[in-house]
Amino acid sequence: MKHIQISTEYITLGQFLKLADVIDTGGAVKWFLQEYEVYVNKEPENRRGRKLYTNDIVEIPGIGIFQVQG
């Protein structure tokens, strides 16, 4: 599991994917969420604006598991 540090109260899923180096640009978020299964705390998620808070777990099968660190 990779730990991704944030310095704010929350981060959106789209910003998180960029910060975690899963995608290169913010513009790729919509495509990425349509092409890949993404789970937040074991629940399927496809909204790029989903707010992630400290200790949330983001799992992308075939890519990795990430935890938000505050």
C-alpha positions, 0 to 999 in steps of 0.5 A, spaced: 500 500 500 502 506 498 501 512 502 499 519 499 500 525 503 495 531 503 496 538 506 488 539 506 482 537 509 480 533 503 482 532 496 478 530 490 479 523 487 481 526 480 486 530 484 488 524 488 489 520 482 494 525 479 498 526 486 499 519 486 502 519 479 496 514 476 494 519 471 499 525 468 493 530 467 487 532 470 484 532 463 485 524 463 481 523 469 474 522 466 477 517 461 480 513 466 474 513 471 470 510 465 476 505 463 478 502 470 474 500 476 476 504 482 474 503 489 474 508 495 473 504 501 471 498 498 465 501 494 465 502 487 466 510 485 466 513 478 465 521 480 472 525 480 469 530 485 468 525 490 472 527 496 477 523 500 479 524 507 485 522 511 485 514 512 481 513 506 483 507 501 483 508 494 484 501 490 485 500 483 485 493 481 492 492 477 495 498 479 495 499 486 492 500 493 493 507 496 491 510 502 490 518 504 495 521 509 493 527 512 
